[in-house]
């Protein structure tokens, strides 16, 4: 009886967990377009604010700076002894 109860609880807790989300921000581009409404999301594929603003059109959206821009391009600092 205990094994069945523990199995039931384990399956229930695994089923209730949300799936992990992939990274939204692309670290290769400095500007992101965040859209609102039924098709909301974040698209980080713009090289400038002007390019992003041109792409907004009449959608409810805003251009934001990418907080992860250049994170993969950083070189490790050398330690001087």
C-alpha positions as CSV (number, residue, x, y, z in Angstrom):
1,X,0.0,0.0,0.0
2,X,2.8,2.4,0.8
3,X,4.6,1.7,-2.4
4,X,1.5,2.4,-4.4
5,X,0.9,5.7,-2.5
6,X,4.5,6.8,-3.0
7,X,4.4,5.9,-6.6
8,X,1.2,7.9,-7.0
9,X,2.7,10.9,-5.2
10,X,5.9,10.8,-7.3
11,X,4.0,10.6,-10.6
12,X,1.7,13.4,-9.5
13,X,4.5,15.7,-8.5
14,X,6.4,15.0,-11.8
15,X,3.3,15.7,-13.8
16,X,2.6,19.0,-12.0
17,X,6.1,20.4,-12.7
18,X,6.3,23.0,-15.6
19,X,8.7,22.3,-18.4
20,X,11.9,24.3,-18.5
21,X,12.0,27.3,-20.9
22,X,14.8,27.9,-23.3
23,X,16.7,31.2,-23.1
24,X,14.7,34.0,-24.6
25,X,17.5,36.4,-25.3
26,X,20.0,35.8,-28.1
27,X,23.4,37.1,-26.9
28,X,24.6,37.9,-30.4
29,X,22.3,41.0,-30.8
30,X,22.2,44.1,-28.6
31,X,18.5,45.0,-29.1
32,X,15.3,43.0,-28.6
33,X,11.7,43.6,-29.6
34,X,9.1,42.7,-27.0
35,X,5.6,42.3,-28.3
36,X,2.4,42.2,-26.3
37,X,-1.0,40.7,-26.9
38,X,-2.1,37.3,-28.2
39,X,1.2,36.8,-30.1
40,X,3.5,38.0,-27.3
41,X,7.2,37.3,-27.1
42,X,10.7,38.6,-27.3
43,X,12.7,38.6,-30.6
44,X,16.4,39.5,-30.2
45,X,17.6,39.8,-33.7
46,X,18.2,43.6,-34.1
47,X,21.5,45.5,-34.3
48,X,20.1,48.9,-33.4
49,X,17.2,50.7,-31.8
50,X,16.2,52.3,-35.1
51,X,16.1,48.9,-36.9
52,X,13.9,47.6,-34.0
53,X,11.5,50.6,-34.1
54,X,11.1,50.2,-37.9
55,X,10.1,46.5,-37.3
56,X,7.4,47.3,-34.7
57,X,4.9,48.6,-37.2
58,X,1.5,49.1,-35.5
59,X,1.9,46.2,-33.0
60,X,1.8,46.8,-29.3
61,X,5.5,46.4,-28.7
62,X,8.7,48.1,-27.4
63,X,12.4,47.9,-28.1
64,X,14.6,46.9,-25.1
65,X,18.3,46.4,-24.7
66,X,19.4,42.8,-24.5
67,X,20.7,42.1,-20.9
68,X,22.7,39.1,-22.2
69,X,24.4,40.8,-25.2
70,X,28.0,39.9,-25.6
71,X,28.1,37.5,-22.7
72,X,29.6,34.8,-24.8
73,X,32.2,37.1,-26.4
74,X,33.9,38.1,-23.1
75,X,37.4,36.8,-22.6
76,X,38.5,35.5,-19.2
77,X,40.6,38.0,-17.3
78,X,44.3,37.1,-16.9
79,X,45.6,37.0,-13.4
80,X,48.8,38.9,-12.9
81,X,51.1,37.5,-10.2
